[in-house]
Amino acid sequence: MVRTKLILAASAAFLAIGCVGVWLIISEKLAAQERRAKFFGSSKEYPTSGGQKMKVEW
């Protein structure tokens, strides 16, 4: 009886540690992706009013 409870407790602890590890890895990947997008990204707004008209030069 005690051995079964010990095995179940160890399994639950192992599962909890594994879940926390996976969660930390995923959150770090998302944070790195956000930092990368912020550093390399450009603004998504492209104003098109108030500029010069395009003229073809031959």
C-alpha contacts under 8 A as a table, 3 or more apart, distances in Angstrom:
res1	aa1	res2	aa2	distance
1	M	4	T	5.25
1	M	5	K	6.42
2	V	5	K	5.16
2	V	6	L	6.10
3	R	6	L	5.01
3	R	7	I	6.17
4	T	7	I	5.11
4	T	8	L	6.15
5	K	8	L	5.05
5	K	9	A	6.02
6	L	9	A	5.11
6	L	10	A	6.05
7	I	10	A	5.13
7	I	11	S	6.04
8	L	11	S	5.04
8	L	12	A	6.10
9	A	12	A	5.09
9	A	13	A	6.12
10	A	13	A	5.09
10	A	14	F	6.05
11	S	14	F	5.07
11	S	15	L	6.07
12	A	15	L	5.08
12	A	16	A	6.09
13	A	16	A	5.07
13	A	17	I	6.14
14	F	17	I	5.21
14	F	18	G	6.12
15	L	18	G	5.06
15	L	19	C	6.16
16	A	19	C	5.15
16	A	20	V	6.22
17	I	20	V	5.17
17	I	21	G	6.14
18	G	21	G	5.08
18	G	22	V	6.23
19	C	22	V	5.19
19	C	23	W	6.12
20	V	23	W	5.04
20	V	24	L	6.16
21	G	24	L	5.18
21	G	25	I	6.26
22	V	25	I	5.16
22	V	26	I	6.19
23	W	26	I	5.22
23	W	27	S	6.08
24	L	27	S	5.17
24	L	28	E	6.10
25	I	28	E	5.22
25	I	29	K	6.28
26	I	29	K	5.14
26	I	30	L	6.30
27	S	30	L	5.12
27	S	31	A	6.15
28	E	31	A	5.04
28	E	32	A	6.08
29	K	32	A	5.12
29	K	33	Q	6.12
30	L	33	Q	5.00
30	L	34	E	6.23
31	A	34	E	5.12
31	A	35	R	6.25
32	A	35	R	5.10
32	A	36	R	6.08
33	Q	36	R	5.07
33	Q	37	A	6.15
34	E	37	A	5.11
34	E	38	K	6.10
35	R	38	K	5.09
35	R	39	F	6.11
36	R	39	F	5.19
36	R	40	F	5.97
36	R	41	G	7.63
37	A	40	F	5.41
37	A	41	G	4.93
38	K	41	G	5.38
38	K	42	S	7.97
43	S	46	Y	7.66
48	T	51	G	6.76
